[in-house]
Amino acid sequence: MKKHDSYYPSDSGEERCYREAGRFFDYLKTSRNVSRHTITAYRTDLDQFFSFMQRHFALQDMNSFDPEQVTVVSVRLFMGDLLQRGLQPKSIARKLASVKSFYRYLQETGVIKSSVLSLVSTPRYPRHVPGFLTEQQTETIFKQEDNGLSGPEDTFVFHRDLSVLEMLYGCGLRISELITLCSDDINFGQGYVKITGKGQKQRIVPLGSPAAEAVKKYFEVRRNFFRINKMMDERGSGYVFVTKRGKKLYPMLVQRITKKYLMSVTEQKEKNPHLLRHTFATHLLNNGADLKSVSEMLGHSSLVTTEIYTHVTFGRLKEVYRKAHPKA
């Protein structure tokens, strides 16, 4: 069964064969403010689930599919099929989570009385411990000087890139949060940044003085640069970070900026903006911040997501214990 087959609605909301799938996607978009990218992932996961169930129950099409005919065994067979196709446990767990969300929606809306999906356990997989920079490596990045810059364009790029790095590390931003940050979102007077994260959820994060000073300097350089060049793209004028043409910054450019500066301080394989976000969280925890506060600043919906950073900081706890405990 191919994607966008009869049980899938069109993007315009047209409901075809299996109408509840369309209603579920509408619910994700309107009630939970889920991004289009995430909805696409849900579509893909449910596409594979429905395709397997059509084969498993030998259905001619999904018109005759009854959600309540799915059993624990059929779900486990679906997971086994994914495993045979070479999917990793982490990917299978994500697809199972999508199906569980769909069935939870069906139960909450009264389409089904009960869901067997609650009886299916999520496969375990090794959690990836994120890399991070040491405090010394971080200091090295921000010791960059603007001496020897050849002209206004180089000066603009230097101060923009430096303030990008300061905001990624100083506020723990995701790429999407950085590039959509608007000038009105920064309150220099009270020292905070208003961030719009996943699902359009907003949060407030403190703005440290190094990041604030870097952004202020960048704003000054930016004004002079575009006054001289007179080529500011009005579409990007409200955003904090823009290209040399005045357009909104884009993810690939942020990736290049961070890789350029990280190359000189770390040999870690992943030299991306997320490394600075991981470093933000790790340094906070290492210096005594509580997990709940860090979770709120990162915009995590659950403490479980943030707990992965406790693995990173456990080495420090052991060192503290060794030095402080009489019987260590």
N, C-alpha and C positions, 0 to 999 in steps of 0.2 A: 504494500500500500504506500503510495507516494505522499510526500508532504503536500498540504493544501488540497487533500482529497475531499470527498463530499462532506465529511463530518466537520471540516474546518470552515469557519466563517471567513468572509473576506475582511480586509482591513476596514471597510466601511461599516462593519457590524452586521452584515447580512448573515442570517442564520440558515444553515442548510440542514443536512441530515441529522447530525448529533448536536442539537441546539445548546445543550448544557456546556459544551466546551467553549462555545462563543460567549456565553454568559459569564463563564469563569474568567475568560480573558478580559472582558469588560469590567468585571469586578476588580481584578488586579490593577487595571489602569485607573479606574475612577475612585474606588474606595481605598486602595492601598498605595496609590501614587507610584506604582511600580514602573520602572523605566521601560522603554520600548525594547531595549537590548535584553532585559530580563524576561520580558514577555516572549520574545523570540526563543529564548532558551527553554521556557516552559512549553512552548509549542513543539519544539524539537523533541523534548522528553516525552510529552504525551503522544506525539506522533509514533514514536517507537513502541510505547506501551500499547496503544490501540492496534498497531500493526501486528504485534505479537498476539494480542488477545483474539484478533480476527482469525489468525492462523490456528491458534490453540483451540478455539471453539468451533472451527470450521464454518465461519459465518460467510455468507455470500457478500454482505456489505455491513456497514456499521448501523444500518437502520434497525436491525434486530438485536443490537447489543444492549444487554441489561447490565448496568454497573454492579448490581447485587449478585450477579452470577460469578463474579470474580472471587476466588478462594485464596486462602493463604498459600496453598500449594501452587496455584497458577501464578501468583506473584513471585514466588521463589523460583519457579521455572523461568519466568521472565528475567529475573536477575541472573540466573544461570546462563541464559542465552546471551546476555550482555557480556558476561565473563568469557564465554566461548568466543565471542567476537573480538576479544582482546582488550576490552575496557578495563581500566584500573578500578580498584575498590572505591577510590575517592569519586570517580565519575559515576559509578553505579549508585553510590550513596546520594549523589546530587539528583540523579534521575528518580530514585525512589522518593526523595523528599518532594519533588515536583508532583508525583502521583499522589502522595499522601496529602499534599495541600489541596489537590483537586477533589479528592474524596472527602476531605474535611469540609470543603465548601458544599459538596453535594449533601452531606449530612446536616450541615447548619441551615441549608435552604429547604430541607425537607424532601429532597429528591429521593434519598435513600434513608432507611431507618437506622442502620448501623454500618460501620466500616471495618472490614477485616484488615485494612491496612495498618490499623493501630496495633495489630498482633504481630506484625512483621518487623523484626529488629533491623536496624541499619547496620550494614557491614562495617567492621572496624578497619581502619587503615592508619598507618603511621603518620602522625602529624608533623608537618614540616616546620622546623624551628627557624624563624626568619633570621637572616643575617643582620648585622648592625655594625656601625662604626664605633671605634673607641672615642672617648672624649678628646684624646690627643689628635686623632685623625680628623675629627670634626673641627677642632680649632685650626688645623692646618688649612682646611678649605677656606675658612673665612679670614685668613691672613693675607688674602690676595690684595695687591696694591694696584691702583690705576695709573701708575707711572709708565711712561713710554707709549701711551695710546696715541695713535697717529691722527685722529680727527674726531669730529662730533659723532660720527656713526659708531666708531669703536667705543667711544665713551658711553654712548647710549646702551649698546649691547652689553658692555661690561657691568654697568650698574643695574641693568634689568636682570641679567643672569644672576648676579650676586644676591639681589633681593628675592628672586625666585627661590634660590637655595635657602635663604634665611627663612622664608615663609614655609617651605616644605619641612624644614627641620624645626623651626621655632613654633609652628602651630600643628604639625602632624597632618598636613593636608594630603588628600588624594589628588591625582592629576586633574580629574574632572572638577574638583572643588577649587583648585588653583586657577584654572583657566576661565572659570565662570565668576571668579571673585570680582566684584564691582567696587569702585572707589567709595561709594556710600556705605559699603559693608565694613570699612575700617574706621574705628573710632580712636584716633590718636590721643585725644584728651583723656579718655577713661581707660585706654589701654586694652582694647579687646577687638576681636574680629568676629563678625557674624557670618557663619558658614552655612551654605545650603548643600546638604549631603544627599545620600541615597534616598530615593522616595520623597524628594523635596523636603526632607526633615531639616530643620534649622537648629543650629547650636551656637553657643557663644564660647570662644576660646581666648584666653589671655594672650595679649600681644607683648612679647618681651621687648626690652629697649633696643637690643642689637637689630632685631628684625624691623622695628619701627623706624630706627634711624636709617637703615638701608633703604627702606621703601620711600621715606621722605627724600633722601638724596636722589633716588631713581626718579621720583616725580619731578624734581627740580631739573634734572638732566633731560627728562622726557619733554618737558615744556619747551626748553631751549632748543632741543633737537628738532621738534616739529614746527616750531616758529621759524626756524631757519629754512627748513626743507619744504614747508607748506604742502605736505602730502598726507596729512592725517586722514585716515578713513573713518568717517563719522560712525560707521557701524561698530568700530572698536573703541570709540572714545570713552565709553562708560566703564570699560573693563580696566582692571589694574594693570594687567600684563598684556602687552601688544607686540606685534612684530615691527620690523623697521619700516613697514608700510602703514603702520597704524591699525592693522587688523587684529582681531582677537587671536591670542596665542593658541596653538594647536598641540595635541598630545605628542606627536612625533618630535616637534621642536623641543618640548620640555624634556623628552627622553635624551635628545642629543646634548642639551645643556648639562644635565646631571651627569651623563657619562663622561663628558669632557673633563669635568672637575673631579669626579670620583676616580678616574684613571690614575691620577697622581698620588692618591692616598690609600687605595686598597686594591688587593688582588682578588677580591671576591668576584665570583662569576657574574652575579646579578648587580649591575651598576645602573640602577634605575631610580626614579623618584620615590618608589615605595621603600627603598633602602633607608632613605632619610626619615620617612614616616615610622619605620621600625625603630630607627635610632632615637627618634623623639620619645617613643613609648618606653624603650629600654632605659634611657638615661633618666627619665622621670622616676621609674620604679627603682632604679639603682640608688637614687638619691632620696628615697623615702616617700614618694607619692603613693597614695593608696590606689588599689586596683579600680575601685568604682569611679574615682575622679578621672583616672587615665582613660577608662572606658567611655566616659561622657565626652572627654575632649577629642577622642578618636571618632566619635559618632557611632560606636558599636551599639547594636540593639540588645546585646546580651553580654554579660560578664564572661560567659564561656569563651567568646571570641577573643577577648582580651587576655584570658588566662594563659594563652600560648607564650606570652612574654615572660611569665613567671619561670618558664623553663630556662630562658636565656639568663635570667638574673639569679638562678639557684646557685651558680658558682660563687657569686658574691656572698650569698647567705652562708654558704659553707665556710668561706674565708672569715667572715665575721664571727661565726660560731667557734672556729678553731682558735682565733685570737682571744675571744672573750670567755669561753667556758672553761672552768678549772679542770674538767675531766675530758676535754676535747682530744 
